[in-house]
């Protein structure tokens, strides 16, 4: 008999349907028994479902690019980090960088293993086990940080996610900023893990992570805080740097050393926990005191800051003409270029140290000098103070806001917190409470300086110091133009020699008024007159009256033409005052002038850029280098040598003698001091056979000056910079060949033309001195002095005074110039007669000696022994 109700055959779909049917029955029964609870559970479920759908939609929107496009795999394979460009000296030292983000790449092979171990142990212990996302870490964060409120549980982001954050900084999306950033970082981290292996990811991370202070990457951080490359870091140093990653400013070892040491020890403990350090080693390392070798670096600090600023302008122009293979222009601040220059790092360091040492002393002397002067204003004048106040940004802002001048004056007197330049501070930075008006007075009273050194034979710039501190004063005094004073005189003297003026021509040292030039009456700086000078003597003592006579004899235009030929491109007035240095020119121009004299009259072309390389080491720009054989001969080598001989006398016996006496510099050197009206500018220009150099010192406004020439002249302000520099250079064994270098001497005829008295006193002084000697018993010393004075008298008064002399002075000529007393005339004639007799006796003795030797040889056939 057949069953009326056969057993159904269940399938999987039937099972599912039965399960759902059963679930519905249970829910219906639960709803009847507990309606309120069921109602709330239903709402909760709907909310959870909605939240899930919203989250899914949110993730899809992020992935689709609704909040900004995700980087593609191709973009991630070609990550372009901002890398600082580096400037190198000729001897391979890093002078500084150009950057937006101070970052230099470091290869993983150059990193000690314990740097990696410290990073992994502290930031992502399961780095080598996950694929960019660590679900276990998320669970830990949820349980410890969210539920238990334990902030020590650590974050859930992996190193890959942190790398994504470093590469693509978070953007502002309002209340969605954090969720959008987190989801993006998950996607990017996943893609990074698919493209790079773990070692490459670590290298990318360590080259992109921030250490605060605009420092990016382990290489710059290790150099900043320890003065070491990453490969030379110790374990505890590596632990400190890794510890900073949690909060670069919070754990900065310079600002917060105790906090940084505590964090370092946490990192060491983590390394021990995960087996990277033995517990005993960990304890030993934790006991080591925190020590840093901090070296701050910015565009405003470091070596050759003014030179680098000058380079930046030229490099920007050069790079704007070039494009990368992908068509984008090169960027000096982000492309990791390497710029090679002619600067010598040692000379640059010596030059900067010389400027700092001398200028700190000049400033001290200035304040001491003014203390003893009643009503002296260190800032020059109140009129200048008012004028400079109106140029300040602070004044202009307040004026735009509608404040009256009286209100602004009051505001300028209110103290505010500020950081000012101060020679007494180790880093020249002093935090203080100061009124803006007092700050302005202070800055106006400061003296500034410039220094430049180059090789005359090649034109290579070796040292460039444009001021006292680039952070506070960006104006470059190598390029600024100031009145050059007596440093212009070698140009005048060279032009006079070219014109045929005899170096031994006598020039009276007397006040002369030149009516054709608006009654121009040049005066000597020391106010001393009388006697006569040769060219060498006048240059040695920087005699203005003689310089005026020289330009009248030579002509203004030949002097201007020679100045332009030797390197002065600035405007040169067409007036005789240029003989005394009434010319505004730059230190850069003046050093080129003196380099021309040092280079035997051939004008060198200064240059400083060698080449620019890409980050990969390919040559991008190879700059043209001037060849010495192409230097223009603007002055004959014979005249250049004569000028060098004269300028050596300036250093040996004249206004530049302090270089010998104070600094003890005993090697070949020539130079000239310069001081402008009222001591507003102090100069010293000079050269050795291997280097041409110059220094300028002055305030930003000429009215700020020393009121004493002994303190404000170039030999007191600018010359010491050169003295300090030369001593440091010549003491360095690397420059020992400089000690052996000598100037080429003029030929014998030129030297003979220089063989005359530098200075001869007035005739009355000579006669009086001779009369005094006649009263002394004659010995060899008195006799020699009489002969010297006699020679001066004849040179000054002329040979004819020995032929005719009246019995008495002309009473109309008070000083007796042009006349020689009879007793002196007879004495000079006697001395000359005795001298001629002595010469004849010496000649007779030599003839007798010669006859005696000849007779000996004839008799014995061999030379007589002496």
Protein Blocks (a to p, Z undefined) as FASTA:
>chain_A
ZZfbdcddddfklmmmmmmmmmmmmmmmmmmmmmmlmmmmmmmmmmmmmmmmmmmmmmmm
mmnopnopaddfklmmmcccddddddddfkopafbdcdfbdcddddfklpcfklmmmmmm
mmommlmmmgoiafklmmmmmmmmmmnopaknopabdfklmmmmmmmccddehjmlmmmm
mmmmmmmmmmmmmmpcfklmmmmmmmmpceejhigcjklmmmmmnopafklpcfklmmmm
mmmmmommlmocklmmmlmmmmmmmmmmmmmmnopacfklmmmmmmpccddddddddfkg
cehklmmmmmmmmmmmmmmmpccfkopacdfklnopacddfbdfklmmmmmmmmmmmmmm
mmmmmmmmmmmpghiafkopaklmmmmmmmpmklmmmmmnopafklmmmmmmpccddddd
dfkbmnlpacddddfklmmmmmmmpccdddddddfknopafbdcfbfblklmmccfklpc
cdebjmlmmmmmmmmmmnopafkbccdddddddfknooiacddfklpaedjddfklmmmn
opaklmmmmmmmnopklmmmmmmmnopabdcddbfklmnopaccdfklmmmmmmmmmnno
pacdddfbfbdcdfkopafbdcddddfklpccfbdfklmmmmmmmmmmmmmmmmmlmmmm
mnopabdcdddddddehhlaccdddddfkbccddddddfblklccfbfklmpmklmmmmm
mmmmmmmmmmpmklmmmmmpccddddfklmmmmmccfbacdfklmmmmmmmmmmpccdfk
lmmmmmmmmmmmmmmnopklmmpccfbdcfklmnopoiacfklmmmmmmmmmmmmmmmmm
mmmmmmmmmmmmmmmmmmnopacdZZ
